[in-house]
């Protein structure tokens, strides 16, 4: 992962969920903040998402999940990143995620969760700050 260039983020819609407005809004906000954003489109498998992140030399993966399958999909993406020696890629996400599910997701390795109504500036600053901290520690 390179610190020298702009932050590279893959935004993905895993699973069968067909609603991508939120993902597109996040992708646009990150792009407008100077990040390179790769939007994978709808109906991506965890394998496709991880393959894209590795091929694109991404610093982070943002998952948008509205289907209720967040526990399974986040876990699978994190597992695949570990299997592919790419666990240094930060995973964050958002969507319809019950408050009670957020602490276990974070314990599993999801770096950040944003629920509906999160201000775009907050998401942008979180991504920038989190990845800058990792880079400073030598993690990127």
DRENGU-462917 format. One record per atom (N, C-alpha, C): residue in three letters; atom name; x, z, y. Coordinates in nm, 3 decimals. Atoms other than C-alpha are relative to their C-alpha. Layout:
<'ALA', 'CA', <X, Z, Y>>
...
! end
This chain:
<'UNK', 'N', <0.084, 0.000, -0.118>>
<'UNK', 'CA', <0.000, 0.000, 0.000>>
<'UNK', 'C', <0.088, 0.000, 0.123>>
<'UNK', 'N', <-0.084, 0.010, -0.118>>
<'UNK', 'CA', <0.144, -0.097, 0.331>>
<'UNK', 'C', <-0.053, 0.075, 0.119>>
<'UNK', 'N', <0.035, -0.072, -0.121>>
<'UNK', 'CA', <0.145, 0.124, 0.636>>
<'UNK', 'C', <0.016, -0.093, 0.120>>
<'UNK', 'N', <-0.039, 0.082, -0.114>>
<'UNK', 'CA', <0.282, -0.153, 0.857>>
<'UNK', 'C', <-0.114, -0.083, 0.058>>
<'UNK', 'N', <0.108, 0.084, -0.050>>
<'UNK', 'CA', <-0.032, -0.366, 0.885>>
<'UNK', 'C', <-0.126, 0.079, 0.024>>
<'UNK', 'N', <0.128, -0.067, -0.021>>
<'UNK', 'CA', <-0.394, -0.292, 0.960>>
<'UNK', 'C', <-0.051, 0.062, -0.130>>
<'UNK', 'N', <0.065, -0.062, 0.115>>
<'UNK', 'CA', <-0.594, -0.067, 0.730>>
<'UNK', 'C', <-0.087, -0.106, -0.068>>
<'UNK', 'N', <0.078, 0.095, 0.078>>
<'UNK', 'CA', <-0.750, -0.275, 0.451>>
<'UNK', 'C', <-0.102, 0.076, -0.084>>
<'UNK', 'N', <0.109, -0.071, 0.067>>
<'UNK', 'CA', <-1.088, -0.162, 0.318>>
<'UNK', 'C', <-0.089, -0.100, -0.074>>
<'UNK', 'N', <0.097, 0.076, 0.078>>
<'UNK', 'CA', <-1.301, -0.309, 0.040>>
<'UNK', 'C', <-0.133, 0.075, 0.011>>
<'UNK', 'N', <0.135, -0.056, -0.004>>
<'UNK', 'CA', <-1.673, -0.247, 0.099>>
<'UNK', 'C', <-0.078, -0.066, -0.112>>
<'UNK', 'N', <0.064, 0.054, 0.120>>
<'UNK', 'CA', <-1.875, -0.285, -0.218>>
<'UNK', 'C', <-0.137, 0.061, -0.026>>
<'UNK', 'N', <0.134, -0.041, 0.043>>
<'UNK', 'CA', <-2.231, -0.262, -0.349>>
<'UNK', 'C', <-0.003, -0.005, -0.153>>
<'UNK', 'N', <0.001, 0.002, 0.146>>
<'UNK', 'CA', <-2.203, -0.157, -0.714>>
<'UNK', 'C', <-0.140, 0.009, -0.058>>
<'UNK', 'N', <0.125, -0.015, 0.074>>
<'UNK', 'CA', <-2.482, -0.183, -0.964>>
<'UNK', 'C', <-0.108, -0.097, 0.041>>
<'UNK', 'N', <0.114, 0.089, -0.014>>
<'UNK', 'CA', <-2.827, -0.328, -0.936>>
<'UNK', 'C', <-0.068, 0.006, 0.136>>
<'UNK', 'N', <0.060, -0.017, -0.131>>
<'UNK', 'CA', <-2.910, -0.214, -0.584>>
<'UNK', 'C', <0.010, -0.131, 0.080>>
<'UNK', 'N', <0.001, 0.126, -0.073>>
<'UNK', 'CA', <-3.011, -0.516, -0.375>>
<'UNK', 'C', <-0.007, 0.013, 0.150>>
<'UNK', 'N', <0.012, -0.023, -0.145>>
<'UNK', 'CA', <-3.015, -0.360, -0.027>>
<'UNK', 'C', <0.140, 0.019, 0.058>>
<'UNK', 'N', <-0.138, -0.009, -0.049>>
<'UNK', 'CA', <-2.692, -0.424, 0.165>>
<'UNK', 'C', <0.013, 0.009, 0.151>>
<'UNK', 'N', <-0.009, -0.008, -0.146>>
<'UNK', 'CA', <-2.777, -0.379, 0.532>>
<'UNK', 'C', <0.100, 0.107, 0.044>>
<'UNK', 'N', <-0.092, -0.108, -0.038>>
<'UNK', 'CA', <-2.593, -0.045, 0.554>>
<'UNK', 'C', <0.145, -0.036, -0.026>>
<'UNK', 'N', <-0.137, 0.041, 0.034>>
<'UNK', 'CA', <-2.286, -0.185, 0.381>>
<'UNK', 'C', <0.052, -0.100, 0.102>>
<'UNK', 'N', <-0.042, 0.100, -0.099>>
<'UNK', 'CA', <-2.277, -0.477, 0.623>>
<'UNK', 'C', <0.025, 0.064, 0.137>>
<'UNK', 'N', <-0.020, -0.070, -0.127>>
<'UNK', 'CA', <-2.313, -0.244, 0.923>>
<'UNK', 'C', <0.133, 0.075, -0.001>>
<'UNK', 'N', <-0.128, -0.073, 0.012>>
<'UNK', 'CA', <-2.022, -0.029, 0.799>>
<'UNK', 'C', <0.115, -0.100, 0.004>>
<'UNK', 'N', <-0.107, 0.101, 0.002>>
<'UNK', 'CA', <-1.812, -0.339, 0.726>>
<'UNK', 'C', <0.027, -0.053, 0.141>>
<'UNK', 'N', <-0.015, 0.051, -0.137>>
<'UNK', 'CA', <-1.875, -0.471, 1.078>>
<'UNK', 'C', <0.066, 0.105, 0.091>>
<'UNK', 'N', <-0.057, -0.106, -0.083>>
<'UNK', 'CA', <-1.794, -0.134, 1.240>>
<'UNK', 'C', <0.149, 0.018, -0.028>>
<'UNK', 'N', <-0.142, -0.014, 0.035>>
<'UNK', 'CA', <-1.465, -0.106, 1.051>>
<'UNK', 'C', <0.078, -0.121, 0.050>>
<'UNK', 'N', <-0.065, 0.122, -0.049>>
<'UNK', 'CA', <-1.377, -0.467, 1.133>>
<'UNK', 'C', <0.017, 0.004, 0.151>>
<'UNK', 'N', <-0.005, -0.007, -0.146>>
<'UNK', 'CA', <-1.460, -0.415, 1.500>>
<'UNK', 'C', <0.101, 0.104, 0.048>>
<'UNK', 'N', <-0.100, -0.104, -0.033>>
<'UNK', 'CA', <-1.226, -0.112, 1.494>>
<'UNK', 'C', <0.141, -0.046, -0.035>>
<'UNK', 'N', <-0.132, 0.055, 0.026>>
<'UNK', 'CA', <-0.938, -0.339, 1.390>>
<'UNK', 'C', <0.047, 0.005, -0.144>>
<'UNK', 'N', <-0.038, -0.004, 0.142>>
<'UNK', 'CA', <-0.942, -0.290, 1.015>>
<'UNK', 'C', <-0.032, -0.135, -0.064>>
<'UNK', 'N', <0.031, 0.118, 0.079>>
<'UNK', 'CA', <-0.932, -0.572, 0.764>>
<'UNK', 'C', <-0.101, 0.043, -0.106>>
<'UNK', 'N', <0.107, -0.039, 0.091>>
<'UNK', 'CA', <-1.254, -0.558, 0.563>>
<'UNK', 'C', <-0.029, -0.115, -0.095>>
<'UNK', 'N', <0.037, 0.096, 0.104>>
<'UNK', 'CA', <-1.327, -0.735, 0.237>>
<'UNK', 'C', <-0.134, 0.048, -0.054>>
<'UNK', 'N', <0.132, -0.036, 0.049>>
<'UNK', 'CA', <-1.700, -0.726, 0.159>>
<'UNK', 'C', <-0.026, -0.078, -0.128>>
<'UNK', 'N', <0.011, 0.065, 0.131>>
<'UNK', 'CA', <-1.765, -0.796, -0.208>>
<'UNK', 'C', <-0.137, -0.058, -0.028>>
<'UNK', 'N', <0.135, 0.049, 0.028>>
<'UNK', 'CA', <-2.137, -0.867, -0.187>>
<'UNK', 'C', <-0.074, 0.092, -0.097>>
<'UNK', 'N', <0.089, -0.080, 0.085>>
<'UNK', 'CA', <-2.419, -0.739, -0.404>>
<'UNK', 'C', <0.036, -0.008, -0.148>>
<'UNK', 'N', <0.000, -0.002, 0.147>>
<'UNK', 'CA', <-2.432, -0.646, -0.772>>
<'UNK', 'C', <0.140, -0.006, -0.061>>
<'UNK', 'N', <-0.137, -0.002, 0.052>>
<'UNK', 'CA', <-2.063, -0.575, -0.830>>
<'UNK', 'C', <0.014, 0.107, -0.108>>
<'UNK', 'N', <-0.031, -0.101, 0.100>>
<'UNK', 'CA', <-1.943, -0.396, -1.141>>
<'UNK', 'C', <0.118, 0.083, 0.051>>
<'UNK', 'N', <-0.119, -0.078, -0.038>>
<'UNK', 'CA', <-1.693, -0.113, -1.102>>
<'UNK', 'C', <0.130, -0.075, -0.029>>
<'UNK', 'N', <-0.119, 0.078, 0.036>>
<'UNK', 'CA', <-1.440, -0.340, -1.277>>
<'UNK', 'C', <0.030, -0.106, 0.106>>
<'UNK', 'N', <-0.018, 0.102, -0.103>>
<'UNK', 'CA', <-1.495, -0.619, -1.022>>
<'UNK', 'C', <0.050, 0.064, 0.130>>
<'UNK', 'N', <-0.038, -0.068, -0.124>>
<'UNK', 'CA', <-1.462, -0.372, -0.733>>
<'UNK', 'C', <0.146, 0.043, -0.004>>
<'UNK', 'N', <-0.138, -0.045, 0.014>>
<'UNK', 'CA', <-1.137, -0.223, -0.861>>
<'UNK', 'C', <0.095, -0.120, -0.003>>
<'UNK', 'N', <-0.083, 0.122, 0.002>>
<'UNK', 'CA', <-0.996, -0.571, -0.938>>
<'UNK', 'C', <0.019, -0.054, 0.142>>
<'UNK', 'N', <-0.009, 0.052, -0.138>>
<'UNK', 'CA', <-1.076, -0.682, -0.582>>
<'UNK', 'C', <0.091, 0.089, 0.084>>
<'UNK', 'N', <-0.080, -0.092, -0.080>>
<'UNK', 'CA', <-0.921, -0.370, -0.429>>
<'UNK', 'C', <0.149, -0.015, -0.031>>
<'UNK', 'N', <-0.141, 0.015, 0.039>>
<'UNK', 'CA', <-0.598, -0.416, -0.625>>
<'UNK', 'C', <0.053, -0.136, 0.047>>
<'UNK', 'N', <-0.042, 0.135, -0.041>>
<'UNK', 'CA', <-0.580, -0.792, -0.560>>
<'UNK', 'C', <0.018, -0.010, 0.151>>
<'UNK', 'N', <-0.003, 0.006, -0.146>>
<'UNK', 'CA', <-0.642, -0.738, -0.189>>
<'UNK', 'C', <0.094, 0.104, 0.062>>
<'UNK', 'N', <-0.091, -0.104, -0.047>>
<'UNK', 'CA', <-0.389, -0.453, -0.164>>
<'UNK', 'C', <-0.072, 0.094, 0.097>>
<'UNK', 'N', <0.084, -0.084, -0.085>>
<'UNK', 'CA', <-0.664, -0.233, -0.022>>
<'UNK', 'C', <0.054, 0.142, 0.009>>
<'UNK', 'N', <-0.032, -0.141, -0.021>>
<'UNK', 'CA', <-0.600, 0.110, 0.122>>
<'UNK', 'C', <-0.116, 0.088, -0.041>>
<'UNK', 'N', <0.119, -0.079, 0.029>>
<'UNK', 'CA', <-0.957, 0.222, 0.058>>
<'UNK', 'C', <-0.109, -0.089, -0.058>>
<'UNK', 'N', <0.122, 0.063, 0.050>>
<'UNK', 'CA', <-1.280, 0.136, -0.122>>
<'UNK', 'C', <-0.116, 0.082, 0.054>>
<'UNK', 'N', <0.123, -0.064, -0.044>>
<'UNK', 'CA', <-1.613, 0.214, 0.042>>
<'UNK', 'C', <-0.115, -0.051, -0.084>>
<'UNK', 'N', <0.112, 0.038, 0.085>>
<'UNK', 'CA', <-1.907, 0.216, -0.196>>
<'UNK', 'C', <-0.131, 0.037, 0.067>>
<'UNK', 'N', <0.133, -0.025, -0.053>>
<'UNK', 'CA', <-2.265, 0.186, -0.075>>
<'UNK', 'C', <-0.096, 0.002, -0.118>>
<'UNK', 'N', <0.086, -0.016, 0.118>>
<'UNK', 'CA', <-2.509, 0.321, -0.332>>
<'UNK', 'C', <-0.133, 0.060, 0.042>>
<'UNK', 'N', <0.135, -0.047, -0.031>>
<'UNK', 'CA', <-2.883, 0.354, -0.285>>
<'UNK', 'C', <-0.084, 0.016, -0.126>>
<'UNK', 'N', <0.078, 0.010, 0.124>>
<'UNK', 'CA', <-2.991, 0.322, -0.648>>
<'UNK', 'C', <-0.018, 0.130, -0.075>>
<'UNK', 'N', <0.006, -0.125, 0.075>>
<'UNK', 'CA', <-2.941, 0.682, -0.760>>
<'UNK', 'C', <0.106, 0.009, -0.108>>
<'UNK', 'N', <-0.103, 0.001, 0.104>>
<'UNK', 'CA', <-2.654, 0.586, -0.991>>
<'UNK', 'C', <0.137, 0.040, 0.055>>
<'UNK', 'N', <-0.126, -0.034, -0.066>>
<'UNK', 'CA', <-2.390, 0.733, -0.759>>
<'UNK', 'C', <0.096, 0.079, -0.088>>
<'UNK', 'N', <-0.091, -0.080, 0.083>>
<'UNK', 'CA', <-2.253, 0.989, -1.006>>
<'UNK', 'C', <0.073, -0.087, -0.102>>
<'UNK', 'N', <-0.059, 0.088, 0.101>>
<'UNK', 'CA', <-2.193, 0.726, -1.274>>
<'UNK', 'C', <0.094, -0.103, 0.063>>
<'UNK', 'N', <-0.078, 0.109, -0.060>>
<'UNK', 'CA', <-2.065, 0.450, -1.043>>
<'UNK', 'C', <0.128, 0.050, 0.068>>
<'UNK', 'N', <-0.122, -0.056, -0.060>>
<'UNK', 'CA', <-1.824, 0.666, -0.840>>
<'UNK', 'C', <0.098, 0.040, -0.109>>
<'UNK', 'N', <-0.088, -0.046, 0.108>>
<'UNK', 'CA', <-1.688, 0.819, -1.162>>
<'UNK', 'C', <0.072, -0.117, -0.066>>
<'UNK', 'N', <-0.060, 0.115, 0.067>>
<'UNK', 'CA', <-1.627, 0.478, -1.317>>
<'UNK', 'C', <0.106, -0.066, 0.088>>
<'UNK', 'N', <-0.100, 0.059, -0.090>>
<'UNK', 'CA', <-1.448, 0.340, -1.010>>
<'UNK', 'C', <0.125, 0.087, 0.002>>
<'UNK', 'N', <-0.116, -0.091, -0.002>>
<'UNK', 'CA', <-1.223, 0.648, -0.994>>
<'UNK', 'C', <0.077, -0.008, -0.132>>
<'UNK', 'N', <-0.064, 0.010, 0.132>>
<'UNK', 'CA', <-1.153, 0.624, -1.370>>
<'UNK', 'C', <0.081, -0.129, -0.010>>
<'UNK', 'N', <-0.071, 0.129, 0.007>>
<'UNK', 'CA', <-1.059, 0.255, -1.343>>
<'UNK', 'C', <0.123, -0.001, 0.091>>
<'UNK', 'N', <-0.116, -0.007, -0.089>>
<'UNK', 'CA', <-0.830, 0.322, -1.046>>
<'UNK', 'C', <0.113, 0.078, -0.067>>
<'UNK', 'N', <-0.103, -0.078, 0.071>>
<'UNK', 'CA', <-0.647, 0.588, -1.249>>
<'UNK', 'C', <0.061, -0.083, -0.113>>
<'UNK', 'N', <-0.048, 0.081, 0.113>>
<'UNK', 'CA', <-0.622, 0.356, -1.552>>
<'UNK', 'C', <0.092, -0.112, 0.047>>
<'UNK', 'N', <-0.076, 0.115, -0.052>>
<'UNK', 'CA', <-0.478, 0.077, -1.335>>
<'UNK', 'C', <0.115, 0.043, 0.091>>
<'UNK', 'N', <-0.107, -0.055, -0.087>>
<'UNK', 'CA', <-0.222, 0.304, -1.159>>
<'UNK', 'C', <-0.026, -0.031, 0.147>>
<'UNK', 'N', <0.037, 0.028, -0.139>>
<'UNK', 'CA', <-0.411, 0.257, -0.833>>
<'UNK', 'C', <-0.077, 0.117, 0.060>>
<'UNK', 'N', <0.072, -0.118, -0.048>>
<'UNK', 'CA', <-0.535, 0.612, -0.774>>
<'UNK', 'C', <0.035, 0.034, 0.143>>
<'UNK', 'N', <-0.034, -0.022, -0.141>>
<'UNK', 'CA', <-0.366, 0.599, -0.433>>
<'UNK', 'C', <-0.098, -0.070, 0.094>>
<'UNK', 'N', <0.104, 0.062, -0.082>>
<'UNK', 'CA', <-0.659, 0.386, -0.311>>
<'UNK', 'C', <-0.108, 0.105, 0.025>>
<'UNK', 'N', <0.100, -0.099, -0.039>>
<'UNK', 'CA', <-0.892, 0.619, -0.121>>
<'UNK', 'C', <-0.140, -0.054, -0.026>>
<'UNK', 'N', <0.138, 0.039, 0.028>>
<'UNK', 'CA', <-1.255, 0.608, -0.236>>
<'UNK', 'C', <-0.093, 0.086, 0.085>>
<'UNK', 'N', <0.103, -0.071, -0.076>>
<'UNK', 'CA', <-1.539, 0.697, -0.002>>
<'UNK', 'C', <-0.130, -0.075, -0.018>>
<'UNK', 'N', <0.126, 0.070, 0.020>>
<'UNK', 'CA', <-1.904, 0.611, 0.004>>
<'UNK', 'C', <-0.112, 0.057, 0.081>>
<'UNK', 'N', <0.118, -0.043, -0.070>>
<'UNK', 'CA', <-2.246, 0.646, 0.139>>
<'UNK', 'C', <-0.124, -0.057, -0.063>>
<'UNK', 'N', <0.127, 0.046, 0.052>>
<'UNK', 'CA', <-2.609, 0.585, 0.079>>
<'UNK', 'C', <-0.093, 0.117, -0.023>>
<'UNK', 'N', <0.097, -0.104, 0.032>>
<'UNK', 'CA', <-2.889, 0.787, -0.067>>
<'UNK', 'C', <0.062, 0.091, -0.106>>
<'UNK', 'N', <-0.071, -0.092, 0.090>>
<'UNK', 'CA', <-2.691, 1.074, -0.216>>
<'UNK', 'C', <-0.048, 0.140, 0.033>>
<'UNK', 'N', <0.051, -0.135, -0.026>>
<'UNK', 'CA', <-2.856, 1.415, -0.252>>
<'UNK', 'C', <0.113, 0.096, 0.037>>
<'UNK', 'N', <-0.097, -0.099, -0.049>>
<'UNK', 'CA', <-2.675, 1.699, -0.074>>
<'UNK', 'C', <0.066, 0.075, -0.115>>
<'UNK', 'N', <-0.052, -0.076, 0.114>>
<'UNK', 'CA', <-2.635, 1.883, -0.407>>
<'UNK', 'C', <0.103, -0.078, -0.081>>
<'UNK', 'N', <-0.093, 0.082, 0.076>>
<'UNK', 'CA', <-2.441, 1.589, -0.555>>
<'UNK', 'C', <0.134, -0.021, 0.073>>
<'UNK', 'N', <-0.121, 0.028, -0.078>>
<'UNK', 'CA', <-2.181, 1.571, -0.275>>
<'UNK', 'C', <0.119, 0.086, -0.044>>
<'UNK', 'N', <-0.118, -0.078, 0.042>>
<'UNK', 'CA', <-1.957, 1.868, -0.376>>
<'UNK', 'C', <0.059, -0.045, -0.135>>
<'UNK', 'N', <-0.060, 0.049, 0.125>>
<'UNK', 'CA', <-1.920, 1.748, -0.740>>
<'UNK', 'C', <0.068, -0.136, 0.014>>
<'UNK', 'N', <-0.064, 0.130, -0.022>>
<'UNK', 'CA', <-1.842, 1.394, -0.619>>
<'UNK', 'C', <0.136, 0.019, 0.066>>
<'UNK', 'N', <-0.128, -0.026, -0.067>>
<'UNK', 'CA', <-1.571, 1.529, -0.389>>
<'UNK', 'C', <0.099, 0.063, -0.097>>
<'UNK', 'N', <-0.088, -0.061, 0.101>>
<'UNK', 'CA', <-1.431, 1.744, -0.670>>
<'UNK', 'C', <0.053, -0.104, -0.096>>
<'UNK', 'N', <-0.041, 0.107, 0.092>>
<'UNK', 'CA', <-1.416, 1.430, -0.886>>
<'UNK', 'C', <0.102, -0.095, 0.063>>
<'UNK', 'N', <-0.099, 0.085, -0.064>>
<'UNK', 'CA', <-1.202, 1.255, -0.625>>
<'UNK', 'C', <-0.052, -0.091, 0.109>>
<'UNK', 'N', <0.054, 0.079, -0.110>>
<'UNK', 'CA', <-1.438, 1.089, -0.377>>
<'UNK', 'C', <0.042, 0.070, 0.129>>
<'UNK', 'N', <-0.060, -0.063, -0.118>>
<'UNK', 'CA', <-1.266, 1.151, -0.044>>
<'UNK', 'C', <-0.102, 0.032, 0.109>>
<'UNK', 'N', <0.100, -0.024, -0.103>>
<'UNK', 'CA', <-1.573, 1.128, 0.179>>
<'UNK', 'C', <-0.133, -0.062, -0.037>>
<'UNK', 'N', <0.135, 0.049, 0.025>>
<'UNK', 'CA', <-1.950, 1.083, 0.161>>
<'UNK', 'C', <-0.075, 0.000, 0.133>>
<'UNK', 'N', <0.078, 0.014, -0.122>>
<'UNK', 'CA', <-2.170, 0.958, 0.444>>
<'UNK', 'C', <-0.144, -0.032, -0.039>>
<'UNK', 'N', <0.141, 0.020, 0.032>>
<'UNK', 'CA', <-2.547, 0.985, 0.424>>
<'UNK', 'C', <-0.067, -0.077, 0.114>>
<'UNK', 'N', <0.067, 0.080, -0.103>>
<'UNK', 'CA', <-2.804, 0.780, 0.619>>
<'UNK', 'C', <-0.002, 0.073, 0.135>>
<'UNK', 'N', <0.000, -0.055, -0.135>>
<'UNK', 'CA', <-2.781, 0.831, 0.993>>
<'UNK', 'C', <0.138, 0.042, 0.049>>
<'UNK', 'N', <-0.136, -0.034, -0.044>>
<'UNK', 'CA', <-2.407, 0.901, 1.000>>
<'UNK', 'C', <0.041, -0.098, 0.109>>
<'UNK', 'N', <-0.041, 0.090, -0.107>>
<'UNK', 'CA', <-2.277, 0.763, 1.329>>
<'UNK', 'C', <0.117, -0.089, -0.043>>
<'UNK', 'N', <-0.106, 0.094, 0.039>>
<'UNK', 'CA', <-2.059, 0.453, 1.286>>
<'UNK', 'C', <0.136, 0.048, 0.050>>
<'UNK', 'N', <-0.126, -0.050, -0.053>>
<'UNK', 'CA', <-1.792, 0.605, 1.509>>
<'UNK', 'C', <0.060, 0.109, -0.086>>
<'UNK', 'N', <-0.046, -0.107, 0.089>>
<'UNK', 'CA', <-1.772, 0.904, 1.275>>
<'UNK', 'C', <0.064, -0.059, -0.126>>
<'UNK', 'N', <-0.054, 0.064, 0.121>>
<'UNK', 'CA', <-1.717, 0.678, 0.973>>
<'UNK', 'C', <0.134, -0.066, 0.033>>
<'UNK', 'N', <-0.123, 0.069, -0.039>>
<'UNK', 'CA', <-1.454, 0.470, 1.155>>
<'UNK', 'C', <0.113, 0.101, 0.020>>
<'UNK', 'N', <-0.104, -0.100, -0.027>>
<'UNK', 'CA', <-1.265, 0.778, 1.275>>
<'UNK', 'C', <0.043, 0.071, -0.128>>
<'UNK', 'N', <-0.034, -0.064, 0.127>>
<'UNK', 'CA', <-1.284, 0.937, 0.930>>
<'UNK', 'C', <0.095, -0.091, -0.080>>
<'UNK', 'N', <-0.085, 0.093, 0.075>>
<'UNK', 'CA', <-1.138, 0.626, 0.764>>
<'UNK', 'C', <0.139, -0.006, 0.063>>
<'UNK', 'N', <-0.128, 0.009, -0.070>>
<'UNK', 'CA', <-0.866, 0.591, 1.027>>
<'UNK', 'C', <0.080, 0.128, -0.019>>
<'UNK', 'N', <-0.069, -0.128, 0.009>>
<'UNK', 'CA', <-0.780, 0.962, 1.021>>
<'UNK', 'C', <0.047, 0.032, -0.141>>
<'UNK', 'N', <-0.034, -0.030, 0.140>>
<'UNK', 'CA', <-0.786, 1.001, 0.642>>
<'UNK', 'C', <0.116, -0.087, -0.046>>
<'UNK', 'N', <-0.106, 0.089, 0.045>>
<'UNK', 'CA', <-0.568, 0.697, 0.581>>
<'UNK', 'C', <0.129, 0.022, 0.078>>
<'UNK', 'N', <-0.120, -0.032, -0.078>>
<'UNK', 'CA', <-0.329, 0.788, 0.863>>
<'UNK', 'C', <0.069, 0.125, -0.054>>
<'UNK', 'N', <-0.057, -0.123, 0.059>>
<'UNK', 'CA', <-0.283, 1.137, 0.712>>
<'UNK', 'C', <0.071, -0.031, -0.130>>
<'UNK', 'N', <-0.063, 0.037, 0.127>>
<'UNK', 'CA', <-0.212, 0.986, 0.370>>
<'UNK', 'C', <0.128, -0.076, 0.023>>
<'UNK', 'N', <-0.120, 0.078, -0.030>>
<'UNK', 'CA', <0.036, 0.741, 0.521>>
<'UNK', 'C', <0.112, 0.093, 0.049>>
<'UNK', 'N', <-0.100, -0.093, -0.054>>
<'UNK', 'CA', <0.212, 1.024, 0.706>>
<'UNK', 'C', <0.062, 0.084, -0.112>>
<'UNK', 'N', <-0.051, -0.077, 0.113>>
<'UNK', 'CA', <0.246, 1.213, 0.377>>
<'UNK', 'C', <0.070, -0.090, -0.102>>
<'UNK', 'N', <-0.065, 0.093, 0.093>>
<'UNK', 'CA', <0.385, 0.901, 0.210>>
<'UNK', 'C', <-0.092, -0.050, -0.108>>
<'UNK', 'N', <0.096, 0.039, 0.104>>
<'UNK', 'CA', <0.066, 0.832, 0.015>>
<'UNK', 'C', <-0.046, -0.143, 0.007>>
<'UNK', 'N', <0.043, 0.142, -0.008>>
<'UNK', 'CA', <0.012, 0.474, 0.135>>
<'UNK', 'C', <0.120, -0.089, -0.003>>
! end
